[in-house]
Amino acid sequence: FKMVSRAVGGLVSLVTGGASGLGRATVERLVRNGSRVVMFDLPSSDGEKVAKELGENNCVFCPGDVTSTEDVSAALDVAKSKFGKLDVTVNCAGIGIAVRTYNMHKKKLHPLDQFERVLDVNVCGTFNVIRLSAQMMNQNDISERQEKGVIINTASVAAYEGQIGQAAYSASKGAIVGMTLPIARDLSVCSIRVMTIAPGLFETPLLGSLPEKVKNELGKQAPFPQRLGHPDEYAQLVQTIIENQMLNGEVIRLDGAIRMQP
Ligand SMILES: NC(=O)c1ccc[n+]([C@@H]2O[C@H](COP(=O)([O-])OP(=O)(O)OC[C@H]3O[C@@H](n4cnc5c(N)ncnc54)[C@H](O)[C@@H]3O)[C@@H](O)[C@H]2O)c1
């Protein structure tokens, strides 16, 4: 057995939701370590600015919506035409809402379209990016790295311990957990690995606007370490998954042993 070096240097990666939070930290770490990155995010995001900071030879911003086949295909075409291939896809684009199924105090039902929207972006969007990425990765030469690609998705601990108001978000993250193994099985014949990270509480713009005191309190919910995760700790796990070929078809909690309360 000879260990093959799978350092991220020289790889080409697509990161969705790459303009902010966990996705942005992933883009920055991959570029820092020699990967070239197509950053995919909504046109309204900071993508253009972040990509410019990283330099156009390292990072290209492609605006679009993960639920659109046209938009995702356009980003993959950029990976191919500008960087020549696609080795890694990291799905970080996602949205969340907090709405009760039925709010008896306000006598208000959870609007169905809001439920559908979260499922559409988080589940259908992630799947859309996976299927189109797999098609492009399958064109890679397997001999070089003994695999054609790696796909990494982002669930949440809410897939297991959804809190009050998280029916839609938890359902969507549970779906990402559930589809990880079957997709890994589907793509095993293409020599493509599929993994999912289920983060606990991370300090991203999602939480960043909260007062310091509230963030500290949130962080203390984790047994150890009693703090919010740093986005680069998420990115570090992405890198480890890319580098370690035995990781496949599994979901890894990255959460300081937190178990969310109702
Ligand atoms: N921050 C946390 O504590 C935490 C915990 C568990 C899971 N997560 C998950 O991690 C992922 C990233 O979260 P984050 O905290 O970095 O959030 P974030 O809001 O900072 O980043 C998400 C990015 O996704 C983009 N996006 C949203 N909808 C999109 C769409 N339809 N098409 C393309 N891009 C879209 C947004 O523009 C944004 O830049 C999400 O899936 C989130 O559910 C985050």
PDBQT file of the ligand as one rigid body, heavy atoms in Angstrom, charges set to zero:
ROOT
HETATM    1  N1  LIG A 301     -23.567  29.011  11.034  1.00  0.00    +0.000 N 
HETATM    2  C1  LIG A 301     -23.974  27.969  11.687  1.00  0.00    +0.000 C 
HETATM    3  O1  LIG A 301     -23.924  27.930  12.926  1.00  0.00    +0.000 OA
HETATM    4  C2  LIG A 301     -24.504  26.757  10.935  1.00  0.00    +0.000 A 
HETATM    5  C3  LIG A 301     -24.833  25.634  11.688  1.00  0.00    +0.000 A 
HETATM    6  C4  LIG A 301     -25.304  24.495  11.035  1.00  0.00    +0.000 A 
HETATM    7  C5  LIG A 301     -25.443  24.510   9.657  1.00  0.00    +0.000 A 
HETATM    8  N2  LIG A 301     -25.139  25.613   8.945  1.00  0.00    +0.000 N 
HETATM    9  C6  LIG A 301     -25.319  25.550   7.485  1.00  0.00    +0.000 C 
HETATM   10  O2  LIG A 301     -24.114  25.924   6.852  1.00  0.00    +0.000 OA
HETATM   11  C7  LIG A 301     -24.395  26.531   5.597  1.00  0.00    +0.000 C 
HETATM   12  C8  LIG A 301     -23.698  27.876   5.537  1.00  0.00    +0.000 C 
HETATM   13  O3  LIG A 301     -24.200  28.675   6.586  1.00  0.00    +0.000 OA
HETATM   14  P1  LIG A 301     -23.551  30.058   7.035  1.00  0.00    +0.000 P 
HETATM   15  O4  LIG A 301     -23.697  30.169   8.491  1.00  0.00    +0.000 OA
HETATM   16  O5  LIG A 301     -22.233  30.213   6.424  1.00  0.00    +0.000 OA
HETATM   17  O6  LIG A 301     -24.634  31.064   6.388  1.00  0.00    +0.000 OA
HETATM   18  P2  LIG A 301     -24.454  32.386   5.526  1.00  0.00    +0.000 P 
HETATM   19  O7  LIG A 301     -25.818  32.967   5.444  1.00  0.00    +0.000 OA
HETATM   20  O8  LIG A 301     -23.331  33.217   6.071  1.00  0.00    +0.000 OA
HETATM   21  O9  LIG A 301     -24.006  31.833   4.090  1.00  0.00    +0.000 OA
HETATM   22  C9  LIG A 301     -24.880  31.177   3.246  1.00  0.00    +0.000 C 
HETATM   23  C10 LIG A 301     -24.645  31.663   1.832  1.00  0.00    +0.000 C 
HETATM   24  O10 LIG A 301     -25.517  30.926   0.950  1.00  0.00    +0.000 OA
HETATM   25  C11 LIG A 301     -25.983  31.821  -0.023  1.00  0.00    +0.000 C 
HETATM   26  N3  LIG A 301     -27.245  31.350  -0.597  1.00  0.00    +0.000 N 
HETATM   27  C12 LIG A 301     -28.471  31.316   0.004  1.00  0.00    +0.000 A 
HETATM   28  N4  LIG A 301     -29.383  30.861  -0.840  1.00  0.00    +0.000 NA
HETATM   29  C13 LIG A 301     -28.753  30.594  -2.012  1.00  0.00    +0.000 A 
HETATM   30  C14 LIG A 301     -29.186  30.112  -3.285  1.00  0.00    +0.000 A 
HETATM   31  N5  LIG A 301     -30.473  29.813  -3.518  1.00  0.00    +0.000 N 
HETATM   32  N6  LIG A 301     -28.256  29.979  -4.256  1.00  0.00    +0.000 NA
HETATM   33  C15 LIG A 301     -26.957  30.292  -4.026  1.00  0.00    +0.000 A 
HETATM   34  N7  LIG A 301     -26.501  30.750  -2.860  1.00  0.00    +0.000 NA
HETATM   35  C16 LIG A 301     -27.384  30.904  -1.851  1.00  0.00    +0.000 A 
HETATM   36  C17 LIG A 301     -26.137  33.143   0.696  1.00  0.00    +0.000 C 
HETATM   37  O11 LIG A 301     -26.145  34.237  -0.204  1.00  0.00    +0.000 OA
HETATM   38  C18 LIG A 301     -24.939  33.153   1.631  1.00  0.00    +0.000 C 
HETATM   39  O12 LIG A 301     -23.823  33.792   1.057  1.00  0.00    +0.000 OA
HETATM   40  C19 LIG A 301     -25.918  26.599   5.487  1.00  0.00    +0.000 C 
HETATM   41  O13 LIG A 301     -26.374  25.502   4.751  1.00  0.00    +0.000 OA
HETATM   42  C20 LIG A 301     -26.366  26.487   6.939  1.00  0.00    +0.000 C 
HETATM   43  O14 LIG A 301     -27.653  25.923   7.024  1.00  0.00    +0.000 OA
HETATM   44  C21 LIG A 301     -24.663  26.754   9.553  1.00  0.00    +0.000 A 
ENDROOT
TORSDOF 0
